[in-house]
Amino acid sequence: MATLLLAVVCCGLYPLVVFGIAQVAFPDKANGSLITSAQGTVVGSKLLGQGFAADKYFHPRPSAAGNGYDAANSSGSNLGPTSKKLRDAVKEHGAAYRKENGLKDTDQIPADAVTASGSGLDPHISRPNADLQVARVASVRGLAADKVKELVRDNTEPAGLGFLGEPGVNVLKLNLALDSAR
């Protein structure tokens, strides 16, 4: 009898109560923090990164999740600092990043431009990473660099609780704002 009672309470009532509270108190978060396009179509979640390769878009950090931003295979690469494979990947990502953004071989680039996050699904890039991509995106789209910088500024989210980590730019939200910009 006790097992049956605990099963009903722990596997039925408790999850329903938590679900109901979440739907009332935090409906956006409880439903996946979904982002919709201007047409009202769900295009992603502000919590999960997506791959963007076209020059007219800001590019996310590299992903180690499956075949690039594959949420079913979320994970980091598990490669350590002495790994030749990691060093080679960083070098390759750095060369590609410099080339696509018109940078010199000696220009410093942010670490998040060449390394994957722990989950491989980080939706944010650092502000310095976004700033280095402004010229490329503005040029391809025919927009003024100041307009693109303004969009980056508008889509920069503060550090968690104001002091945990660094501010970050949500790539999906920024690219949607770019698509809406005139």
Sequence and secondary structure as in RCSB ss.txt:
>XXXX:A:sequence
MATLLLAVVCCGLYPLVVFGIAQVAFPDKANGSLITSAQGTVVGSKLLGQGFAADKYFHPRPSAAGNGYDAANSS
GSNLGPTSKKLRDAVKEHGAAYRKENGLKDTDQIPADAVTASGSGLDPHISRPNADLQVARVASVRGLAADKVKE
LVRDNTEPAGLGFLGEPGVNVLKLNLALDSAR
>XXXX:A:secstr
 HHHHHHHIIIIIHHHHHHHHHHHH HHHHTT EEE TTS EEEETTS     STTS       STTTT GGG  
     TT HHHHHHHHHHHHHHHHHTT  TT    GGGTS  SSS   EEEHHHHHHHHHHHHHHHT  HHHHHH
HHHHTEE  BTTTBS  EEEHHHHHHHHHH  
